[in-house]
Amino acid sequence: MGGWYFGWNIVAAAAIVTLMTAGMRMGIGPFFLPIAHDLGLSRSLLAAIIAVGMLCYGIGMPLAGHLVGTRGTRVVLLLGAAMVVVALAWAGLARDPISFLLAFGVLLSFGFSFTSPVALTPVLSRWFRRQRGMALFFLSTGAMAGIAILTPVLAYAIGAVGWRNTLFGFAALFVLLMIPIACFVIRDEAPTHADLLPAAATQPSAAPDAGLSWREAIRKGPFWQVALGMFACGYSMNLLGTHGVPMLMDHGFDPMTSSFGIGLFGLVAIFSTLVMGRLSDMVPRKYILAAIYLIRGLGFFALLLVGTHAELYAAGAIGGVVWAGSIALSSAILADVYGVRIVGILYGWTFLAHQVGGMVSSWLGGWAYEAYGTHWIAFGSAGGLLFVAAAISLRLPTRTYTL
């Protein structure tokens, strides 16, 4: 295969889309206290609104996966972009909790689900077989870049122009990027043998359960093992994204230091995902997934104990090494086991579990602090769930790349 493989253009575009969606979705921390103060909301009420958004984001995932399979990736991305822009404009104009809930919690979440990795995983899985792990890991790289870049940028913008104008500006940038990506870069039709080398292209490679329907697949053990791990992943990642900055501020750190500390997770993860993406195409993916969950769980306990700037940045740097990759590995494992034909809708259903976890932790983080004055309940339970997810992941089947 000579010359530049067009699939990498799609990977780059998908990473940019993920940067924007994950950066805003996971960068809610800097918005949290300004929105609560401006709208007169308690922490628990705003946390509940965000939790509803997490659930709506998850509910939209199977729908997005189904529409990608029937209508194509481009249509789903453009529809999602339209919802995001309308939702952000509406949220920026909201003056009461109900309007903010409908705009930011419901419509924005559905829009982001249509521009999420669930919408992008099928097209990448079709374009890549030999380097599927690496290609899907770039979605995680984009997500981590979003956290690393947008968390401090959003914090600065909120301080400079307010949270409402920050939402308007993000909406404008989002639509300017999304339209050309969807119209000129995304292509669902991949070469017959994708990125396989000539010698491997002649060898049959079919997933062991590739003939199953999605209804049959969700009754299989690997699907539920992935889904349970995704629950723990969503629980931990959304907890940190929603309550990480407020938690650090409650522990005595200033807003910018707190934002940079959380952003460091994403910054380090940008580089670590490139290494793990390469490893995931060389060694069984389940071992990498288990290691990510285990070390991430330890990181949550470390984050609760930091007391100095150096300790915070050290925890962010170490945690960032394993912060990304669980979602990419989960989608790659689903494609390996069940094939790319139904990976979109299966990934959508497992991501629903991810968002149920995010919904629970987003609410618990606010309620537990108001009720008991400590972040140990929410952040400690996240660490424990990640340990369980590590053990479950070790029981996943070992597969190589498949059609």
Number of C-alpha atoms within 10 A of each C-alpha: 8 4 5 8 12 14 22 15 14 23 26 17 22 29 26 22 27 26 25 26 25 26 26 22 23 21 30 25 27 28 21 19 17 17 18 17 11 11 15 14 16 15 20 20 16 24 25 23 22 26 25 25 27 30 23 24 30 27 21 23 30 24 21 30 30 21 18 25 20 10 11 20 24 22 15 25 28 21 13 24 25 17 20 28 22 16 25 24 21 21 23 17 16 18 13 13 16 12 14 23 20 19 24 24 25 20 25 28 29 27 27 29 30 30 30 28 30 28 32 30 28 28 25 27 28 24 27 26 27 20 20 28 27 24 29 29 31 25 31 29 28 29 31 32 28 29 33 26 20 24 31 23 20 24 22 17 18 18 13 11 10 16 21 19 16 21 23 19 14 18 19 13 12 18 16 12 15 21 16 13 21 21 13 10 18 22 17 18 11 16 13 10 17 20 21 18 12 10 7 12 15 10 9 9 15 17 19 13 15 20 14 14 13 17 11 10 20 16 10 11 13 20 21 17 18 27 23 20 30 26 23 29 30 26 29 29 22 28 26 27 25 27 25 26 30 24 22 23 16 14 16 12 19 13 18 16 17 27 28 23 29 30 30 28 26 33 23 23 31 26 16 19 29 17 14 24 25 16 15 25 19 12 13 16 26 24 16 22 27 24 19 24 29 21 19 27 28 18 21 23 18 19 23 18 14 16 13 12 13 11 15 23 21 18 24 26 22 18 26 25 23 26 27 32 30 25 24 26 25 25 29 32 28 24 31 27 25 26 26 26 19 22 27 31 25 28 28 27 24 29 30 25 26 29 31 25 28 33 27 22 31 33 25 23 28 26 20 17 17 14 9 10 12 15 24 17 14 24 25 17 19 26 24 16 20 27 22 17 27 24 15 19 23 17 14 22 14 14 18 21 21 24 21
